[in-house]
């Protein structure tokens, strides 16, 4: 069939040719377009790049000195509160006084909550009572109590009296508990649901109070008398039918703690049962909860305290502590250690004749006492760590004693043999090897014995084993170590001369 004098094949070939020509012309036109030059090639910077570049300028100190409100707002948006608090700790009182008026109440509250106790007080001093109360609106009650607890009594009463009656009652109740008790670290920011509510009603309650609550993962179920009867996880509530009763979903096995209990006991319960929060209960009624972040703070504080006290250092002391305050804090411990040194010196004095005949003994005996102290510290550290988690079963003490004594026997034999060989090489008397070997074994066995028993006995006497153990341990390993070594030397004297 023909159309305008062309058959179908010819029409198809012509269409393909026209299409190629148009494509070639289009590509040619694109190649002939002029290349951008100069500033057009570089292009203008993105607005977001300019903003990011601007936001990255200036430290907290520089922004405070410049009183740059907009810059501080951007700074707080891109930084974590804990990082801001640590940077604010390096500011002087004058710089803090410039900084705090430029911050919003929300940003100021976030910085205060993450600051150390001393820095919280420094920040609070820059605020008048009205601004402080405005900031408290964005803070949890337990953090407010921590701040007010460090205030002078006069200002504390003034601030509390300015609060709303409901807040005043909560704060006053929390202040009654010791700082290091379960009641002292609990927060009232939790959600309690009545057991007769349905899932739908419970979710409505969560939407209402959830934004103001510190912890909503675990919900607490109470009866009409506000007694704690169970808990329910939020994820279970979300997955349950809307008409189901909360009482049918709750777990009635609840781990609780009394408000007067020590904060270490609370931390131990949270760790043992892997809890998100721990309810504080008195006479069956829930008073508050202890959250995981508070437990972490407790563990860190207790660890730091134990390590410092084992070295005879007060936990309140820092590098910035005034000279005379540092002297007062350290001197009692040093005097006690001086007394133990005199006891060890008295033991050595009893063997003056022996040492005068074999001078090499004076060089060797410090090795024996030093190794005993090191071995005893190893055992003591393990026992103190165990006691921080749980009490030792007295039925197992005998087994533990045998194990520690055997450990001292083996370690003492190996260390004594090595030390004895070195001593023989130095002084050329093989009997010194026998004395050193027996003394090392004896002192390391004593070290294991005292390293275990001293902390356990102190714990049973309600004394802090982390504080007092090292005094008794050092006295035992020094005095008994010197006595065993010099006593054996006196027995072997005819063979040493």
Secondary structure, 3 states (H helix, E strand, C coil): CEECCEEHHHHHHHHHHHHHHHHHHHHHHHHHCCCCCCHHHHCCCCHHHHHHHHHCCCCHHHHHHHCCHHHHHHHHHHCCHHHHHHHHCCCCHHHHHHHHCCCCHHHHHHHHHHCCHHHHHHHHHCCCHHHHHHHHCCCCHHHHHHHHHCCCHHHHHHHHHHCCHHHHHHHHHHHCCCCCEHHHHCECCCCEEECCCEHHHHHHHHHHHHHHCCCCCEEEEECCCCEEEEEEEHHHHHHCCCCCEHHHCCECCCCEECCCCEHHHHHHHHHHHCCCEEEEEECCEEEEEEEHHHHHHHHHHHHHHHHHHHCCCCCCCCCCCCHHHHHHHHHHHHHHHHHHHHHHHHHHHCCHHHHHHCCHHHHHHHHHHHHHHHHHHHHHHHHHHHHHHCCCCHHHHHHHHHHHHHHHHHHHHHHHHHHHHHHHHHHCCHHHHHHHHHHHHHHHHHHHHHHHHHHHHHHHCCCCHHHHHHHHHHHHHHHHHHHHHHHHHHHCHHHHC
